[in-house]
Amino acid sequence: MTQQEILAKVDHTLLKPESTWAQIKQICDDAIEYKTASICINPCYVKRAVEYLNGRVPVCTVIGFPLGATPTAVKVFEAKQALADGAEEFDMVINIGALKDGDYEYVKQDIAALKEAVGDHVLKVIIETCLLTDEEKEKMCDIVVEAGADFIKTSTGFSTAGATFHDIELFNRCVAGRCKIKAAGGIKSVDDMEKFVSLGADRLGTSSAIKLLKNQETGGAY
């Protein structure tokens, strides 16, 4: 893959709680220069980033992040506020405890309510694969599709592990083209990015893609 083919699949991400506006502005500038798919930031910065970017790069934000344990109505309110602020894409976290309890209808309705709130805008569903069994991951592939979401996504990057090649292979097999796939968390090399894409990932969530690709160009260490 070319550098630009990879970057066109990257949600250039900064979700650390200590992130400052200066740092958010920097990822905006990077995203403009390198033509990433979006920037992915916390909701408090959405309005300011949308104004700064002025349509040059889509803004993605996170909902119910990073635990997913807030009530559906709260997630919906958060999404509607971000939508009003100009967000174009939304990465929500499922209620993982509800999934573990086998309350699949709650999990599906939680996602469906968010999709209804954001309408035609892109909704990605973070299932936090590191906390799930393969059986639960397979079940979530069906639930995400049935709820009408656009993507299934591996990880928040805030739990015990991030994306794995195994999980993307599992997603690709189980969603069978019914929704798209996002790998996020723990992507540490250009080889990782290319491998995830080759296994079926349509998007990559990472804060390091640009640094990794720039380093590859210069041949320096990172």
C-alpha positions in Angstrom: 0.0 0.0 0.0 1.1 3.6 -0.6 1.4 6.0 2.3 -1.7 7.9 1.1 -3.7 4.7 0.8 -3.0 4.0 4.4 -3.6 7.5 5.6 -7.0 7.6 3.8 -8.1 4.9 6.2 -6.8 6.5 9.4 -8.9 8.2 12.1 -6.1 10.4 13.4 -6.8 10.1 17.1 -6.1 12.0 20.3 -8.3 11.0 23.3 -6.0 11.3 26.3 -7.7 13.1 29.2 -4.9 15.6 29.5 -5.0 16.7 25.8 -4.8 20.4 25.3 -6.2 22.6 22.6 -2.7 23.1 21.2 -2.4 19.4 20.9 -5.8 19.0 19.2 -4.9 21.8 16.8 -1.7 20.0 15.9 -3.6 16.8 15.0 -6.0 19.0 12.9 -3.0 20.4 11.1 -1.5 16.9 10.6 -4.8 15.6 9.3 -5.1 18.4 6.8 -1.5 17.9 5.6 -1.6 14.1 5.3 -5.3 13.8 4.3 -6.5 11.3 6.9 -10.0 10.0 6.9 -10.9 12.0 10.0 -9.6 13.2 13.4 -11.1 11.5 16.4 -11.2 13.6 19.6 -13.1 14.0 22.8 -16.5 15.7 22.6 -15.4 18.9 24.5 -13.2 19.9 21.6 -15.6 19.1 18.7 -17.0 22.5 18.1 -13.7 24.2 18.2 -12.1 21.7 15.9 -14.9 21.8 13.5 -14.6 25.6 13.3 -10.8 25.4 12.9 -10.9 22.7 10.2 -13.7 24.5 8.3 -14.7 21.3 6.3 -11.2 20.3 5.4 -11.2 17.1 7.5 -14.2 15.3 9.1 -14.4 15.4 12.9 -15.2 12.1 14.7 -15.9 12.0 18.4 -16.5 9.3 21.1 -19.7 8.6 22.9 -20.0 6.8 26.3 -16.3 6.7 26.3 -14.3 4.7 27.5 -16.5 2.5 29.6 -19.8 2.4 27.8 -21.7 2.1 31.1 -23.8 5.3 30.9 -27.5 4.9 30.3 -28.7 5.0 26.7 -30.5 8.4 27.2 -27.2 9.9 28.3 -25.3 8.5 25.3 -28.1 9.9 23.0 -27.8 13.4 24.6 -24.0 13.3 24.2 -24.3 12.3 20.6 -26.9 15.0 19.8 -24.7 17.7 21.4 -21.7 16.5 19.4 -23.9 16.5 16.2 -25.0 20.1 17.0 -21.3 21.0 17.4 -20.6 19.6 13.9 -19.3 16.1 14.5 -19.7 13.9 11.4 -18.7 10.5 12.8 -19.4 8.9 16.2 -17.6 6.0 17.9 -19.8 4.7 20.8 -18.9 2.1 23.4 -21.4 -0.7 24.1 -22.6 -1.6 27.6 -20.2 -4.4 28.1 -21.8 -5.6 31.3 -25.2 -6.0 29.6 -23.5 -8.1 26.9 -21.9 -10.3 29.6 -25.3 -10.7 31.2 -26.7 -11.9 27.9 -29.0 -8.9 27.6 -28.6 -8.7 23.9 -31.8 -6.7 23.3 -30.5 -3.9 25.6 -27.2 -3.9 23.8 -28.9 -3.7 20.4 -31.4 -1.0 21.4 -28.5 1.0 22.9 -26.8 1.0 19.5 -30.0 1.5 17.6 -30.9 4.6 19.7 -27.5 6.1 18.9 -28.0 5.4 15.2 -31.4 7.1 15.2 -29.8 10.1 17.0 -27.0 10.6 14.4 -29.0 9.6 11.3 -27.0 9.4 8.1 -23.8 10.2 9.9 -21.3 7.3 10.5 -21.7 5.3 13.7 -18.9 3.0 14.8 -19.5 0.6 17.7 -16.7 -0.2 20.0 -17.1 -3.6 21.6 -13.8 -3.8 23.6 -12.7 -7.1 22.2 -10.0 -7.7 24.9 -12.8 -8.2 27.5 -14.9 -10.6 25.4 -14.9 -14.2 24.4 -14.9 -15.1 20.7 -18.5 -16.2 21.1 -19.4 -12.7 22.4 -17.5 -11.1 19.6 -19.4 -13.2 17.1 -22.7 -12.3 18.7 -21.8 -8.6 18.6 -21.1 -8.8 14.8 -24.8 -9.7 14.4 -26.0 -7.2 16.9 -24.1 -4.3 15.4 -25.5 -5.1 11.9 -29.1 -5.6 13.2 -28.9 -2.3 15.1 -28.1 -0.5 11.8 -24.6 0.8 12.7 -22.0 1.4 10.0 -18.8 -0.1 11.6 -17.8 -2.6 14.3 -14.7 -1.4 16.1 -12.3 -3.4 18.3 -11.2 -1.2 21.1 -11.1 2.0 23.1 -7.4 1.9 23.6 -8.1 2.4 27.3 -8.6 -1.2 28.4 -6.3 -4.2 28.8 -5.4 -4.6 25.1 -6.1 -3.2 21.6 -6.8 -4.7 18.2 -5.5 -8.1 17.2 -5.2 -9.7 13.8 -7.4 -12.5 15.1 -10.2 -10.2 16.0 -10.2 -8.5 12.6 -10.2 -11.9 10.9 -13.2 -12.9 13.1 -15.0 -9.7 12.3 -14.4 -10.1 8.6 -15.8 -13.6 8.7 -18.8 -12.8 10.8 -20.0 -9.5 9.4 -19.4 -10.8 5.8 -19.6 -7.4 4.3 -22.8 -6.3 6.2 -20.9 -3.5 7.9 -17.4 -2.0 7.9 -14.6 -2.8 10.3 -12.3 -0.5 12.4 -9.2 -1.7 14.1 -8.0 0.5 17.0 -5.6 0.4 19.9 -2.1 -0.9 19.9 -1.2 -0.3 16.3 2.6 0.2 16.5 4.0 -0.2 13.0 3.4 0.4 9.3 3.4 -3.4 8.9 0.6 -3.6 11.5 -1.5 -1.1 9.6 -1.0 -2.9 6.3 -1.8 -6.2 7.9 -5.0 -5.0 9.5 -6.2 -3.6 6.2 -5.3 -6.8 4.4 -7.4 -8.7 6.9 -10.5 -6.6 6.3 -10.2 -3.4 8.3 -11.7 -0.4 6.5 -10.5 2.1 9.1 -7.6 2.3 11.6 -7.8 4.2 14.8 -4.4 5.4 15.9 -2.5 8.4 17.2 0.8 7.3 15.6 0.2 6.6 11.9 1.6 9.9 10.7 4.7 9.6 12.8 5.2 6.0 11.8 4.9 6.8 8.1 7.1 9.9 8.3 9.7 7.8 10.1 9.6 5.1 7.4 10.2 7.9 4.8 13.2 9.2 6.7 14.5 5.9 7.8 14.9 7.1 11.4 14.1 5.3 14.6 10.7 5.6 16.3 
